[in-house]
Amino acid sequence: MKLSFRSYILELKNPFGLAHGTRNTTAIVLTQLEHKGIIGYGEASLPPYHGETQESVAAFLSKLELEQFDNINLTPNPSPSRRGEPDASTEIAKILSYIDKVEKGNNAAKASIDIALHDLAGKILRKPCYELFGIKTAEKKLSSYTIAIDDLKKMPGKIKEAKDFKILKIKLGTTNDEEIVKIVKNETDKRLYADANQGWSDKVQAHELVHMLHENAFEVVEQPMPVNCAADDMRWLKEKSPLPLLADESVKRFSDLEKATELFHGINIKLMKSTGMAEAHKMILRARELQMKIMLGCMTETSCSILAASHLASLVDYVDLDGPFLINNNPFGYPELIEGCVITPEKAGIGLEF
């Protein structure tokens, strides 16, 4: 099993402003995993606030010794118990377990291998990746489109650019949040989500702003307060909030889920945080058991990881897979967008096109 990778810089169509900074580019690493002449494709997206870099990803990937899996069996096996042979999901889990133990952290780097491995397995098995997770049909789900923080005069133009989407996700966490909401409401009657990106430091302020959003027909709020805020403050806000509050920065991997149930109504799962499709699927199943709301989100990403995530979209409540539509230089074919839905390809693997 041969791994190769290369660095790439995504150029954003507009400055991408969040409560903790603005950027015009996002660094990524594109991976390829080849086995018996078939190639699977993956991606690590590296926004600066998550701490991974192209150099750290390259260093981690260079440590992997995937040659040990050259004889791995990813071919169809209808009766593994009778034949005494592992099925594809068992073999995938074996590789991912090894990768996770090589070094702590490196979540996006690990996600790049996970995505490439699932793409590879789907191609070998000649089935779309959603079938690898026991999903019978890739149900269409509306995706939101992000309106980042910017000069207020530019916001109407950004809203117009989102004409192909039926839901907007508005970035907040500034001193102008109420004014931003007024502009949005004056410009559109589309469905609305809000993302404060940890921007509200005081629970009373957060409570007032969540009520303001509720009065303006927003449906959900992501990460209203900082990750390191007092747990009692988040519990208080959760109890009093008229809208579902979703953890984003507060939840990365499966191990973060149980604590999040005390503080949030739901979670935003992203492949770059969860180390990929396998753990994202595991998180979705557990979150359902915990009766939590689930958003499937993304960083600034190419079609590669967005299409990978789309194979899990039918299992969640909210979809935010707008990454490729925010950049100018997507190196792959854009996902098909029909009536605001990112369409999951009915092709082997993740369905990536060039």
PLY file of the C-alpha trace (Angstrom):
ply
format ascii 1.0
element vertex 354
property float x
property float y
property float z
element edge 353
property int vertex1
property int vertex2
end_header
0.00 0.00 0.00
1.70 3.16 -1.25
1.09 6.61 0.24
1.93 9.89 -1.50
0.99 13.47 -0.65
1.48 17.07 -1.71
0.82 20.52 -0.27
-1.66 22.95 -1.79
-3.06 26.38 -0.90
-6.78 27.11 -1.26
-7.65 30.66 -2.28
-10.89 31.96 -0.82
-13.32 33.92 -2.99
-13.79 36.43 -0.17
-11.92 37.14 3.09
-13.13 34.56 5.61
-13.78 36.39 8.87
-14.47 34.62 12.17
-14.66 35.88 15.74
-10.94 35.02 16.14
-9.51 36.35 12.87
-9.71 36.68 9.09
-7.85 34.80 6.37
-7.71 34.76 2.57
-6.20 31.29 2.11
-6.23 27.89 3.75
-3.37 25.41 3.62
-4.20 21.79 2.80
-2.42 18.53 2.06
-3.78 16.19 -0.63
-3.10 12.48 -0.20
-3.19 9.41 -2.44
-3.29 5.82 -1.28
-2.55 3.20 -3.94
-3.24 -0.51 -3.61
-3.07 -3.00 -6.47
-3.26 -0.27 -9.09
-6.28 1.50 -7.59
-5.96 4.96 -6.02
-7.96 6.46 -3.18
-7.88 10.23 -2.56
-7.86 12.13 0.72
-7.34 15.60 2.15
-6.20 17.39 5.29
-7.54 20.94 5.67
-5.46 23.09 8.01
-7.08 26.30 9.28
-4.49 27.96 11.53
-6.57 27.89 14.72
-6.46 24.06 14.82
-2.69 23.94 15.13
-1.77 21.59 12.28
0.41 22.76 9.41
1.54 21.36 6.08
4.88 20.62 7.74
3.31 18.76 10.67
1.09 16.74 8.34
4.06 15.81 6.14
6.05 14.80 9.22
3.23 12.61 10.50
2.47 10.96 7.17
6.17 10.24 6.66
6.15 8.14 9.85
3.48 5.76 8.55
4.63 2.31 7.49
1.72 1.25 5.34
3.70 -1.38 3.46
2.77 -3.76 6.27
-0.76 -3.75 4.84
0.22 -4.74 1.30
-1.56 -8.07 1.68
-4.71 -6.63 3.20
-7.93 -8.03 1.76
-10.44 -5.40 0.64
-12.20 -7.64 -1.87
-15.88 -8.62 -1.37
-16.35 -11.40 1.16
-19.99 -12.50 1.55
-19.38 -15.04 4.33
-16.39 -13.96 6.42
-17.36 -16.00 9.46
-17.59 -19.22 7.46
-14.40 -18.65 5.51
-12.45 -17.32 8.46
-11.45 -14.18 6.59
-12.00 -10.58 7.73
-14.37 -8.35 5.77
-13.45 -4.93 4.37
-14.70 -2.95 7.39
-12.54 -5.05 9.72
-9.50 -4.48 7.55
-10.14 -0.72 7.35
-10.50 -0.57 11.13
-7.17 -2.39 11.52
-5.33 0.19 9.41
-7.00 3.15 11.11
-6.22 1.75 14.55
-2.55 1.53 13.62
-2.53 5.10 12.25
-4.20 6.51 15.35
-1.55 4.97 17.61
1.45 6.30 15.70
1.21 9.69 17.39
-1.41 11.65 19.33
-3.25 14.55 17.72
-2.74 15.11 13.99
-6.50 14.78 13.46
-6.60 16.29 9.98
-3.59 14.27 8.87
-5.33 11.11 10.07
-8.53 12.20 8.31
-6.64 12.45 5.03
-5.71 8.76 5.28
-9.16 7.71 6.45
-10.82 9.43 3.47
-8.32 7.97 0.99
-8.75 4.51 2.52
-12.55 4.61 2.28
-12.34 5.93 -1.28
-9.94 3.09 -2.11
-12.13 0.43 -0.46
-15.25 1.71 -2.20
-13.51 1.54 -5.56
-12.23 -1.98 -4.94
-15.68 -3.12 -3.78
-17.36 -1.15 -6.58
-19.80 0.58 -4.25
-20.29 4.14 -2.96
-18.81 4.81 0.44
-22.18 5.25 2.16
-22.81 1.54 1.62
-19.66 0.77 3.62
-21.51 2.27 6.60
-24.72 0.32 6.07
-26.58 3.28 4.55
-28.94 2.10 1.81
-29.75 5.43 0.16
-27.88 8.73 0.05
-30.78 10.96 1.03
-30.55 14.54 -0.25
-30.07 17.13 2.49
-30.00 20.92 2.21
-26.61 22.44 2.96
-26.07 25.85 4.47
-23.73 28.43 2.93
-21.46 30.47 5.19
-21.58 34.27 5.32
-18.33 35.18 7.05
-17.63 38.32 9.07
-16.69 41.27 6.86
-17.29 44.96 6.29
-21.02 45.40 6.83
-21.37 47.12 3.46
-20.19 43.95 1.73
-22.70 41.63 3.36
-25.58 42.20 0.91
-23.28 41.21 -1.94
-22.18 38.05 -0.11
-25.80 37.09 0.49
-26.55 37.51 -3.21
-23.60 35.21 -4.05
-25.36 32.47 -2.09
-28.34 32.43 -4.47
-28.04 28.67 -5.10
-28.39 27.82 -1.40
-31.59 27.82 0.65
-29.93 28.11 4.07
-27.36 30.66 5.24
-25.00 30.24 8.17
-24.12 33.65 9.59
-20.82 34.09 11.40
-21.20 36.19 14.55
-19.17 36.91 17.67
-18.51 40.61 17.04
-19.58 43.90 18.58
-21.89 44.34 15.56
-23.91 41.13 15.83
-27.32 42.80 16.07
-26.53 45.01 13.08
-25.36 41.98 11.10
-28.64 40.22 11.82
-30.63 43.28 10.73
-28.77 43.41 7.41
-29.33 39.68 6.86
-33.04 39.91 7.60
-33.38 42.90 5.27
-31.64 41.04 2.44
-33.15 37.56 2.61
-35.97 35.38 3.86
-33.90 32.19 3.68
-33.51 29.80 6.60
-30.73 30.88 8.97
-28.15 29.28 11.24
-25.72 31.21 13.48
-22.12 30.45 14.44
-20.48 32.57 17.14
-17.15 30.67 17.04
-16.64 31.18 20.81
-17.22 34.91 20.38
-19.52 35.58 23.37
-17.55 35.54 26.61
-20.34 36.49 29.03
-23.26 34.13 29.66
-25.78 36.95 30.11
-24.70 38.56 26.84
-24.89 35.17 25.15
-28.37 34.59 26.55
-29.60 37.94 25.23
-28.10 37.35 21.79
-29.54 33.83 21.50
-32.97 35.25 22.30
-32.42 37.96 19.68
-31.59 35.26 17.12
-34.67 33.28 18.10
-36.83 36.36 17.56
-35.29 36.68 14.09
-36.15 33.09 13.12
-32.66 31.59 13.40
-32.82 27.83 13.86
-29.62 26.88 15.66
-26.49 28.43 17.24
-22.98 26.96 17.13
-20.39 27.36 19.88
-21.72 30.51 21.57
-19.03 30.66 24.29
-15.31 29.83 24.53
-14.15 26.25 24.97
-12.51 27.21 28.27
-15.52 29.04 29.73
-16.92 27.85 33.07
-18.93 24.67 32.63
-21.63 26.09 34.90
-22.05 29.05 32.52
-22.67 26.74 29.56
-25.08 24.60 31.58
-26.99 27.74 32.53
-27.11 28.93 28.93
-28.20 25.53 27.66
-31.07 25.39 30.13
-32.31 28.86 29.20
-31.70 28.84 25.46
-34.74 28.93 23.15
-32.55 27.51 20.33
-30.45 24.35 20.09
-26.82 25.07 20.98
-24.24 22.99 19.10
-20.68 22.30 20.20
-18.08 22.86 17.50
-14.66 23.70 18.92
-15.65 21.96 22.18
-16.03 18.56 20.50
-13.41 17.04 18.23
-13.45 13.28 18.70
-15.65 10.52 20.09
-14.09 10.88 23.55
-15.48 14.43 23.83
-19.12 13.42 23.35
-20.21 12.44 26.85
-19.14 15.71 28.45
-20.80 17.69 25.68
-24.23 16.29 26.55
-24.18 18.31 29.77
-23.38 21.60 28.05
-24.93 21.50 24.57
-28.01 20.25 22.77
-25.93 18.88 19.93
-22.59 18.73 18.12
-21.00 19.78 14.85
-19.00 16.85 13.51
-16.25 17.60 11.00
-14.02 15.00 9.36
-10.95 17.15 10.01
-11.66 17.08 13.75
-12.87 13.50 14.08
-9.94 11.93 12.14
-12.22 10.99 9.27
-15.31 9.11 8.16
-15.04 6.09 10.43
-14.98 8.03 13.70
-17.49 10.58 12.41
-19.91 7.69 11.78
-19.24 6.32 15.25
-19.91 9.77 16.74
-23.18 10.09 14.83
-24.46 6.77 16.17
-23.53 7.62 19.75
-24.94 11.15 19.52
-28.25 9.64 18.38
-28.23 7.36 21.43
-27.67 10.46 23.57
-30.56 12.22 21.80
-28.31 15.03 20.59
-28.81 17.17 17.51
-26.13 16.64 14.85
-24.61 18.94 12.27
-22.17 17.64 9.67
-19.81 20.50 8.94
-16.52 21.31 7.27
-13.49 23.58 7.18
-12.39 25.33 3.98
-12.03 22.16 1.92
-11.94 20.85 -1.63
-14.50 18.55 -3.20
-12.50 15.58 -1.92
-13.37 15.75 1.78
-16.73 17.40 1.14
-17.87 14.47 -1.00
-16.51 12.09 1.63
-18.62 13.81 4.30
-21.68 13.81 2.04
-21.82 10.01 2.30
-22.83 10.45 5.97
-25.18 13.39 5.45
-28.40 11.37 5.44
-27.78 10.49 9.11
-27.71 14.05 10.52
-30.06 16.98 11.24
-28.07 19.87 9.76
-25.63 19.87 6.85
-22.96 22.55 6.29
-20.84 21.30 3.37
-20.13 24.49 1.47
-16.30 24.29 1.44
-15.66 24.00 -2.32
-18.10 26.79 -3.10
-16.08 29.24 -0.99
-12.82 28.84 -2.95
-11.51 29.88 -6.37
-9.05 27.07 -7.06
-10.75 23.78 -6.22
-8.43 21.22 -7.89
-11.30 18.79 -8.50
-14.71 18.89 -10.14
-17.25 20.72 -8.02
-19.92 18.69 -6.23
-23.29 18.68 -7.93
-25.61 21.16 -6.22
-29.35 20.72 -6.82
-31.86 23.04 -5.13
-29.41 23.74 -2.31
-28.45 20.08 -1.76
-24.91 18.74 -2.19
-25.52 15.53 -4.13
-23.69 12.38 -3.07
-22.43 10.62 -6.21
-23.78 7.14 -6.96
-20.26 6.05 -7.86
-17.67 3.76 -6.35
-15.72 5.36 -3.52
-16.37 8.97 -2.62
-17.18 9.84 -6.26
-14.45 12.42 -6.79
-14.06 13.78 -10.33
-11.15 15.67 -11.90
0 1
1 2
2 3
3 4
4 5
5 6
6 7
7 8
8 9
9 10
10 11
11 12
12 13
13 14
14 15
15 16
16 17
17 18
18 19
19 20
20 21
21 22
22 23
23 24
24 25
25 26
26 27
27 28
28 29
29 30
30 31
31 32
32 33
33 34
34 35
35 36
36 37
37 38
38 39
39 40
40 41
41 42
42 43
43 44
44 45
45 46
46 47
47 48
48 49
49 50
50 51
51 52
52 53
53 54
54 55
55 56
56 57
57 58
58 59
59 60
60 61
61 62
62 63
63 64
64 65
65 66
66 67
67 68
68 69
69 70
70 71
71 72
72 73
73 74
74 75
75 76
76 77
77 78
78 79
79 80
80 81
81 82
82 83
83 84
84 85
85 86
86 87
87 88
88 89
89 90
90 91
91 92
92 93
93 94
94 95
95 96
96 97
97 98
98 99
99 100
100 101
101 102
102 103
103 104
104 105
105 106
106 107
107 108
108 109
109 110
110 111
111 112
112 113
113 114
114 115
115 116
116 117
117 118
118 119
119 120
120 121
121 122
122 123
123 124
124 125
125 126
126 127
127 128
128 129
129 130
130 131
131 132
132 133
133 134
134 135
135 136
136 137
137 138
138 139
139 140
140 141
141 142
142 143
143 144
144 145
145 146
146 147
147 148
148 149
149 150
150 151
151 152
152 153
153 154
154 155
155 156
156 157
157 158
158 159
159 160
160 161
161 162
162 163
163 164
164 165
165 166
166 167
167 168
168 169
169 170
170 171
171 172
172 173
173 174
174 175
175 176
176 177
177 178
178 179
179 180
180 181
181 182
182 183
183 184
184 185
185 186
186 187
187 188
188 189
189 190
190 191
191 192
192 193
193 194
194 195
195 196
196 197
197 198
198 199
199 200
200 201
201 202
202 203
203 204
204 205
205 206
206 207
207 208
208 209
209 210
210 211
211 212
212 213
213 214
214 215
215 216
216 217
217 218
218 219
219 220
220 221
221 222
222 223
223 224
224 225
225 226
226 227
227 228
228 229
229 230
230 231
231 232
232 233
233 234
234 235
235 236
236 237
237 238
238 239
239 240
240 241
241 242
242 243
243 244
244 245
245 246
246 247
247 248
248 249
249 250
250 251
251 252
252 253
253 254
254 255
255 256
256 257
257 258
258 259
259 260
260 261
261 262
262 263
263 264
264 265
265 266
266 267
267 268
268 269
269 270
270 271
271 272
272 273
273 274
274 275
275 276
276 277
277 278
278 279
279 280
280 281
281 282
282 283
283 284
284 285
285 286
286 287
287 288
288 289
289 290
290 291
291 292
292 293
293 294
294 295
295 296
296 297
297 298
298 299
299 300
300 301
301 302
302 303
303 304
304 305
305 306
306 307
307 308
308 309
309 310
310 311
311 312
312 313
313 314
314 315
315 316
316 317
317 318
318 319
319 320
320 321
321 322
322 323
323 324
324 325
325 326
326 327
327 328
328 329
329 330
330 331
331 332
332 333
333 334
334 335
335 336
336 337
337 338
338 339
339 340
340 341
341 342
342 343
343 344
344 345
345 346
346 347
347 348
348 349
349 350
350 351
351 352
352 353
